[in-house]
């Protein structure tokens, strides 16, 4: 799982409690220069569940973060 984070500006006049560190998911395909031939493929049902045909490109964000 590829994650990034950053620290946003926190104003001293902000009325809400600040979020000091924000995190986000980086999709695995941005780290691949090209799609290698012969990658294993998911079944159609698994591809619909994970959102991708290739298991190496599934980031697991929806399962781990609770987003469906």
Secondary structure, 3 states (H helix, E strand, C coil): CCEEEECCCCCCCCCCCCCCCEEEECCHHHHCCCCCCCCCECCHHHHHHHCCCEHHHCCCHHHHHCCC
